[in-house]
């Protein structure tokens, strides 16, 4: 039995709720599709579809097995993509975070072309970038690491609704100052009559920060600052999170370029241990890609607005000033 072909017939029928539409989707005759479904049912020891009604429905066994069938087909598709990529000379898939600067990615692609290398940029969440390196579907990737251990760091801050205008037409600065660093303690409800009637805004976090180590660190820091549990909440789609932020119903934890790009005001977090840390890694099993090319690393870092560590501009914090952040990072 061609298991993959039979699983394709099963999944297509479940999706289309029709044998005829599923056959059209797969480009095969309906009797052939029906035979494949029947063979699969005999293989699994039970019916996958209830044919007694005018419109077929998926049985309990069919519902139970469907996600596993989809997973097999998805992995097969990914395997084919990896094999196809490996067969193309000097093609390299690169995993990058969502919402990278398009101009910076274009520079990286152009730099690869000038060196005879075709780069394919894949915007993926952190976990998928790490797994892509592990299974070889990615040649290179920007991977999340604790900021004190990463070669590059992206400062995080709080984005909020656009600055309201005062009576004289001037903009009101964010968080009480144009570029004042925000401490988590600043998010505690203020005492007074107004605080009794106004609930504090939730702080939404983007998928790029849904990394267990970062989430644990953020939770500990929020607890030390006296913030109630649940003040930081995972955001859904970025567009929804932005809409809530720009409407003044939430704050958004993000990098400055992302906030500025969408017209939100932004103030940096003072706790450096809560910033994003990045390294650029290569897949260990990818032939010819044992190391990330030197020319590619700074281009990928610039795409996320990262600055190399440990270089610190004059007037910023030094190693001594970093001690509290490092202690906080250890909990």
C-alpha positions in Angstrom: 0.0 0.0 0.0 1.2 3.5 -0.9 0.5 4.9 2.6 1.2 8.5 1.6 -1.2 8.4 -1.4 -3.9 6.8 0.8 -3.4 9.4 3.6 -3.7 12.2 1.0 -7.0 10.7 -0.1 -8.2 10.5 3.5 -7.2 14.1 4.4 -8.6 15.5 1.1 -11.9 13.8 1.7 -12.1 15.0 5.3 -11.4 18.6 4.1 -13.8 18.6 1.2 -16.5 16.5 2.9 -17.1 14.9 -0.5 -15.5 12.0 -2.4 -16.0 13.7 -5.8 -14.4 17.1 -4.7 -11.6 15.3 -3.0 -10.9 13.3 -6.2 -10.9 16.5 -8.2 -8.5 18.1 -5.8 -6.0 15.2 -6.1 -6.5 14.9 -9.8 -7.6 11.2 -9.7 -10.8 9.3 -10.5 -13.4 9.0 -7.8 -13.4 5.2 -7.8 -9.7 5.2 -7.2 -10.0 7.6 -4.3 -12.9 5.4 -2.8 -10.7 2.3 -3.1 -7.8 4.1 -1.3 -10.2 5.1 1.5 -11.5 1.6 1.8 -8.0 0.1 1.9 -7.0 2.6 4.6 -10.1 1.7 6.7 -9.1 -2.0 6.5 -5.6 -1.1 7.5 -6.7 0.9 10.5 -9.5 -1.6 11.5 -12.5 0.7 11.3 -14.5 3.2 9.1 -13.1 6.7 8.7 -16.2 8.1 7.2 -20.0 7.6 7.8 -21.5 7.1 4.4 -25.1 6.5 5.6 -26.1 10.1 5.2 -26.6 12.3 2.2 -23.3 14.2 3.1 -20.5 12.1 4.4 -19.2 12.8 7.9 -16.0 11.8 9.7 -16.3 9.0 12.3 -14.8 9.2 15.8 -11.9 7.1 14.5 -11.5 9.4 11.5 -11.4 12.5 13.8 -8.9 10.8 16.1 -6.5 9.8 13.3 -6.8 13.0 11.2 -4.3 15.2 13.0 -1.7 12.4 12.8 -2.3 11.9 9.1 -1.9 15.7 8.6 1.3 15.6 10.5 2.7 12.7 8.4 1.9 14.6 5.2 3.3 17.9 6.5 6.5 16.2 7.5 6.7 14.5 4.1 6.2 17.9 2.4 9.0 19.4 4.5 11.2 16.4 3.7 10.6 17.0 0.0 11.4 20.7 0.4 14.7 19.9 2.2 15.6 17.3 -0.4 14.8 19.8 -3.2 16.8 22.5 -1.5 19.8 20.2 -1.0 19.7 19.4 -4.7 20.1 23.0 -5.8 23.6 24.2 -5.9 24.5 26.6 -3.1 20.9 27.3 -2.1 20.6 28.3 1.6 17.4 28.7 3.6 17.7 31.3 6.3 15.4 31.5 9.4 14.7 35.0 10.6 12.2 36.5 13.0 8.9 37.9 11.7 8.7 41.6 10.8 12.4 42.0 9.9 13.4 45.1 8.0 12.8 44.2 4.3 15.6 46.4 3.1 18.1 44.6 5.4 16.9 41.2 4.1 17.3 42.4 0.6 20.9 43.5 1.2 21.6 40.0 2.6 20.1 38.3 -0.5 22.0 40.6 -2.8 25.3 39.9 -0.9 24.7 36.2 -1.3 23.9 36.6 -5.1 27.2 38.4 -5.5 29.0 35.4 -4.0 27.1 32.9 -6.0 24.8 31.8 -3.1 21.0 31.9 -3.3 19.5 32.8 0.1 15.8 32.1 0.9 14.5 34.1 3.8 12.0 32.2 6.0 10.2 34.3 8.7 9.6 31.8 11.5 9.0 31.9 15.3 11.9 31.1 17.5 11.1 27.5 18.1 10.7 26.7 14.4 14.1 28.4 13.7 15.8 26.2 16.2 14.1 23.0 14.9 14.9 24.0 11.3 18.6 24.1 12.1 18.3 20.8 13.9 16.6 19.0 11.0 18.6 20.7 8.3 15.6 22.5 6.6 17.5 25.7 7.4 21.1 26.4 6.6 21.4 29.5 8.9 19.1 31.1 11.4 19.0 33.9 14.0 18.4 32.1 17.2 17.2 33.5 20.5 19.6 33.3 23.5 19.7 35.1 26.8 20.9 38.7 26.1 24.0 38.4 28.4 25.1 35.4 26.3 24.3 36.5 22.8 26.6 38.1 20.3 23.8 40.6 19.5 21.1 42.3 21.5 17.9 44.0 20.6 16.5 46.4 23.3 12.9 45.9 24.1 10.5 48.5 25.3 6.9 49.4 25.7 4.9 50.7 22.8 1.7 52.7 23.4 -0.9 54.7 21.7 0.3 57.8 19.7 1.1 60.8 21.8 -1.9 62.9 22.5 -1.7 66.6 21.9 -1.9 69.1 24.7 -4.0 72.3 24.6 -1.2 74.2 22.8 -0.8 71.5 20.2 2.4 70.0 21.5 2.8 66.2 21.9 2.7 64.8 25.4 5.9 62.6 25.9 5.6 58.9 26.6 5.9 57.7 30.2 6.7 61.1 31.4 9.9 61.6 29.4 11.0 61.5 25.8 13.5 58.6 26.2 13.4 57.8 29.9 13.9 54.1 30.5 10.8 52.4 31.8 11.2 50.2 34.9 8.6 47.5 35.6 7.9 49.3 38.9 6.5 52.1 36.8 3.7 49.8 35.7 2.3 49.4 39.2 -1.1 51.1 39.7 -0.7 54.5 41.3 -2.5 55.4 44.4 -5.2 58.0 44.3 -8.7 58.5 43.1 -7.9 58.0 39.5 -6.2 54.6 40.2 -9.3 53.4 41.9 -11.4 53.7 38.8 -8.9 53.1 36.0 -7.6 49.5 35.5 -3.9 49.2 34.5 -3.3 48.4 30.8 -2.3 44.8 30.0 1.1 44.3 28.4 1.0 42.2 25.3 4.0 40.1 24.2 4.7 39.1 20.5 5.4 35.5 19.3 9.1 36.4 19.0 9.2 36.6 22.8 7.3 33.4 23.4 10.5 31.7 24.5 10.3 29.7 27.7 13.5 31.1 29.1 12.4 34.7 28.3 8.9 34.2 29.6 10.2 32.8 32.9 12.6 35.7 33.3 9.8 38.2 32.5 7.5 36.5 35.0 10.1 36.7 37.8 10.9 40.3 37.0 7.2 41.2 37.1 6.8 39.5 40.4 9.8 41.3 41.9 8.3 44.6 40.7 5.1 43.9 42.5 3.0 43.5 39.3 -0.1 41.2 39.6 0.0 37.8 37.7 -1.3 38.0 34.2 -0.2 41.6 33.6 1.9 40.3 30.7 -0.2 38.4 28.2 0.7 36.6 25.0 -0.6 38.5 22.0 -2.4 36.9 19.1 -1.7 38.1 15.6 0.6 41.1 15.5 -2.1 43.1 13.7 -4.6 42.6 16.6 -1.9 43.5 19.2 -1.1 46.7 17.3 -4.8 47.6 17.0 -5.2 47.2 20.8 -2.1 49.2 21.4 -2.9 52.1 19.0 -6.4 52.3 20.4 -5.0 52.8 23.9 -6.3 49.5 25.3 -2.9 47.8 25.9 0.8 48.3 25.9 3.0 46.2 23.6 6.4 44.7 24.5 8.4 45.1 21.3 11.6 46.6 19.7 11.7 50.2 18.7 11.7 49.8 14.9 8.5 47.8 15.1 6.8 50.4 17.2 8.0 53.4 15.1 7.1 51.6 11.8 3.4 51.5 12.9 3.1 54.9 14.5 3.2 54.0 18.1 5.3 55.8 20.7 8.0 53.7 22.4 10.1 53.8 25.6 13.0 51.4 26.3 12.9 48.9 29.2 15.6 49.7 31.8 16.1 46.1 32.7 18.6 44.8 30.1 18.1 41.2 31.2 14.6 41.4 29.5 16.0 42.4 26.1 16.3 40.0 23.2 19.6 38.2 22.7 20.6 36.7 19.3 23.2 34.5 17.8 23.5 33.5 14.1 24.0 29.7 13.9 24.5 27.2 11.0 22.9 23.8 10.7 25.5 21.2 11.7 24.5 18.7 9.0 24.2 21.1 6.1 26.9 20.3 3.6 29.2 23.3 3.0 27.6 25.4 5.8 29.6 24.3 8.8 30.1 28.0 9.7 28.0 31.1 9.0 29.8 33.4 6.5 31.3 36.4 8.1 29.6 38.7 5.6 26.1 37.3 6.4 26.2 37.7 10.2 26.0 41.5 10.5 23.4 41.7 7.7 21.1 39.4 9.5 21.6 41.2 12.8 20.8 44.5 11.2 17.5 43.1 9.9 16.3 42.8 13.5 17.9 46.1 14.6 20.4 44.3 16.8 23.6 45.8 18.2 26.7 43.7 18.8 27.7 42.9 22.3 29.6 43.8 24.5 30.2 47.2 22.8 28.5 50.0 24.6 28.3 53.6 23.5 29.7 56.3 25.8 27.2 57.3 28.4 25.4 53.9 28.5 25.6 51.3 31.1 28.9 49.5 31.7 29.8 46.1 33.0 29.5 47.3 36.6 26.0 48.7 35.9 25.1 45.3 34.3 25.6 43.4 37.5 22.0 43.9 38.8 20.6 42.8 35.4 22.8 39.7 35.5 21.7 38.9 39.1 18.1 39.4 38.1 18.5 37.1 35.1 19.5 34.4 37.5 16.4 34.9 39.6 
